[in-house]
Amino acid sequence: MTQYLLSMMQPHGDDQTPPPDALARIMVEVGRIRDELSSRGAWVFGNGLLGPSEAATVRLVDGKALVTDGPFVEMKEHLGGITIIDVVDRADALAWARRYAEATTLPIEVRPFR
């Protein structure tokens, strides 16, 4: 089995959030996917993230840590949530990513762990 990171890429901006009734339906479907992954022993971890305004970037400058509020780069979309799954192969990971993409209507990046 191989662990994969499924990154949910969310459009940037408050006006990009679905209305509450649509978001509720999305979250029900996301819960179903997580339950199915769990029942197969493939779900490792997952959760949504607060928006980029809650982020901080830490980098070293002349040996000292410099903390900057927010993300480091300008972007049209941001990481909205992650799920880590443990599946047989890339094809299986892509199939689960498709389910998440269908449920959320968001792009899902799939990357294996080393």
C-alpha positions, 0 to 999 in steps of 0.5 A: 500500500502507498500513501497519497496526499489528496489536496483540495484546491479552492478558488481564492476569495470569500465570494467563491464559497458555495452557499450554505445549502450547497456546502451542506450537500457537499459535506454530506457527500465528502462524509460518505467518501470518508466513510467508504475509505474508512471501511476499506482501511484506506483513510488515514487523515483528512480535514479542511483548512482555514483560509490563507488569511489565517496562514503564516510563512516562516523562512530563514533570513540571515539565520533568523526566522522571519514570520510573514502573515498570510501565504508567501505567494499571490494565488488564484486558488489555495489549499482548502483541505487535505486527505491522506489515503493508503491505497494499492496504487496511483490508479486507485488514488486517482479514482478516489480523487475523482470522487472528491472532485465530483463531490466538491467540484474542486480540483484535487491534486494527487501526490504520493508520499516518499 
